[in-house]
Amino acid sequence: QVQLVESGGGSVQAGGSLTLSCVASGRPFINFVMGWFRQAPGKEREFVAAFGRRDGSTYYADFVKGRFTITRDNAKNTVSLQMNSLKPEDTAVYYCAVYRAANDVDYWGQGTQVTVSS
């Protein structure tokens, strides 16, 4: 059974930092993209960042470029998201995602709340 377990959410003031982590288990994930999405209240879930399968490629939404960094440890089936210079508009539930095709996520985590106060 595949499980994605997230940790690291919380509350910070604007300008602060948080690191989210996601541990995947239940099958090999080397051929999957690992990434993060988020959903703010009243809004659609949106892509945040992703780490490619084997070549180390990283992808970011424009609104987090230069502030967030995604890393991946294939030996530990872990993907992390270092979030710096957080803004109130970054407030959302952040979801770990593992997938082969960008428009069809295979597995979702349960979500972790990030709250940024001004």
N, C-alpha and C positions, 0 to 999 in steps of 0.2 A: 504494500500500500504506500503510495507516494504521499509524503508530507512535506510542507514548507512551513518552517517555524521562524517567525520574525521576532526581533527584539530591538530595543534601543529607542523606541519612541518616547515622547515626553513633552514637557512644556519648557519653553525658553523665551527669553526676551529677544526682540528684534536685534539682529547683529550677532546673535549667538550661534552655536554649533551643536549638531547632534550627529551621531553615527548610527545608522540602521544596519542590522545584520539579518541574514536569512540563511538558515541551514536546510538543505534539501536532503531527503532520504527516501529510500524505497526502490531506487533503480539507478543505473548510470545516467549521468546528465551531460556527459562530454559532448554529445551531439545536439545539445539544446542551447539556445540563448537564455541567459539569466538576466533579469532586469527588474525594474521598479515602475509601478504606476501609482497614481494617487487620485483620490476623489474627495473634493471639497463638498460641503453641504449644499445641496441644490444644484450641483454641477455634474457633468458627465465624468466618468473615469478617464484619465488622460495619461499618456506616456510621459515618463520622467527620464529614464536612462536605461541603457542595456549594455551588456558585455557579450561579445560574440563567442562563437563556439571554440575555435582553436587558435585563431590568429591574433587574439588580443585586441580586436577592434572594439571601440567604445562609441556609443551613440548617446546624444543628449538632446533633450528638448531645448529650444532656444531660451526659454525662461530660466534655465538653471545653468547654462554654460558659464564657466568661470567661477561658479559657486559650489557646485556639487561634483564629487568624484566617485565613480563606480569602480570597484575592484572585485576580483574573482579569484577564488582558490579552488582549483579543480580537485586537488587531493582531498579537500575537506567538504566539497560540494557546497561551498559557501559563497554568497555574493553580499557585498557590503556597499553602503552608500554614505559617504562622508558629506555632510551638508554644512556649509559655512555661510556666513553672511545671510542668515535666515531672515525672511520678511514675513509680515503678517499674512500676506497672500499665499505663503507656502503652507498655511494651516490646512490639513487634510488628513484623511486616513491613507497611509502608504501601504501598498500591496506588493509583495514579492511575486514575480511571475516567471515561469519557465515555459519556453515554447520553441517550436520549430519554425512557425510562420508568424509574422508580426500581427496579422489580423485574426489569429486563432490561437489564443493562449491555451496551452495544454493543462497547466496547473497553476493555481492561485494559492497564496498564503491567506491567513485569516485577517490580515491587516493590523497595522499599528498606528495609533493616533499621534500626530505631531501637531502641537499647538504653539504658535508664535504670537506673542503679545507685543503690542507697540509701546 
